[in-house]
Amino acid sequence: MDVARDYIALGEDIDEKQHLLNGAASAWNIACLEKSEQERAIKRYMRKFKKMNPHHSKEDYRDTEEDLRLLIKEKERLYPDVKVQVAHAGVKKIGGKLHVTVMSIKEG
């Protein structure tokens, strides 16, 4: 949450917050890769994002990639030695408060 709290807060409703959380989880996972693999993973992520969101504008795609790169940098700044992959992340409202649940997989 330290990495993506402000980013997720940009969502106007629970569905949008979930969408942003999904992007943040992807950024976290990419940041856990070796530096030499990260650029290829970003390109792969953006290809899939464009395919799943064909109605978005070029500016939307550019903003999404910029957000992804910023989240990767933030993860690396805060947790440079953590190499735990996010397997699932969910956000829901319980008693008027947002709760984020994350399942992770520790490598090797």
C-alpha positions in Angstrom: 0.0 0.0 0.0 2.9 2.3 0.6 3.7 2.1 -3.1 0.2 2.7 -4.5 -2.0 4.2 -1.8 -2.3 7.6 -3.5 -2.6 6.1 -7.0 -5.5 3.8 -5.9 -7.2 6.8 -4.1 -7.6 8.4 -7.6 -10.4 5.9 -8.4 -13.8 7.5 -8.1 -15.6 4.2 -7.3 -14.8 0.7 -6.2 -14.4 -0.6 -9.8 -12.0 2.1 -10.8 -10.0 1.6 -7.6 -9.8 -2.1 -8.4 -8.6 -1.3 -11.9 -5.9 1.0 -10.5 -4.9 -1.7 -7.9 -4.5 -4.2 -10.7 -2.2 -1.8 -12.5 -0.2 -1.2 -9.3 0.1 -5.0 -8.8 1.4 -5.4 -12.3 3.9 -2.6 -11.7 5.1 -4.3 -8.5 5.6 -7.6 -10.3 7.5 -6.0 -13.2 9.7 -4.2 -10.6 10.6 -7.6 -9.1 12.0 -8.7 -12.4 15.7 -8.3 -13.3 16.4 -4.9 -14.8 17.2 -6.5 -18.1 13.7 -8.0 -18.3 11.6 -5.0 -17.1 11.4 -3.1 -20.4 10.2 -6.1 -22.3 7.6 -6.7 -19.6 6.4 -3.1 -19.8 6.0 -3.4 -23.5 4.1 -6.7 -23.1 1.8 -5.1 -20.4 1.0 -2.2 -22.7 0.2 -4.5 -25.6 -2.3 -6.3 -23.5 -3.6 -3.1 -22.0 -4.3 -1.7 -25.5 -5.9 -4.9 -26.6 -8.2 -4.9 -23.6 -9.0 -1.2 -23.8 -9.3 -0.4 -27.5 -11.5 2.6 -26.8 -8.8 4.5 -24.9 -6.9 7.4 -26.6 -3.2 7.6 -27.3 -3.0 10.0 -24.4 -4.7 7.4 -22.1 -2.1 4.8 -23.2 0.8 7.2 -22.6 -0.6 8.1 -19.2 -1.0 4.4 -18.3 2.6 3.6 -19.2 3.8 6.7 -17.3 1.9 5.6 -14.2 3.3 2.1 -14.6 6.8 3.4 -14.8 6.3 5.7 -11.8 4.9 2.9 -9.7 7.9 0.6 -10.6 10.3 3.3 -9.5 8.4 3.8 -6.3 8.5 0.1 -5.5 12.2 0.0 -6.3 12.8 3.1 -4.1 10.9 1.8 -1.1 11.5 -2.0 -1.3 14.6 -2.6 -3.5 15.3 -6.0 -2.1 11.8 -7.5 -2.0 11.2 -10.0 -4.8 7.7 -11.2 -3.8 5.2 -11.5 -6.7 1.6 -10.4 -6.3 -0.7 -13.2 -7.3 -4.0 -11.4 -6.5 -5.0 -8.1 -5.2 -8.6 -7.0 -4.4 -10.3 -3.9 -3.0 -13.6 -3.9 -1.3 -15.6 -1.7 1.1 -16.3 -3.0 4.5 -18.2 -0.9 7.0 -17.6 2.2 5.0 -13.9 1.7 4.8 -11.8 0.4 1.9 -9.8 -2.7 2.5 -7.1 -4.1 0.2 -6.2 -7.8 0.2 -3.1 -9.0 -1.5 -1.9 -12.6 -2.0 1.7 -13.0 -2.8 4.1 -15.7 -4.0 7.7 -15.7 -2.7 10.2 -16.7 -5.4 12.9 -19.3 -4.8 
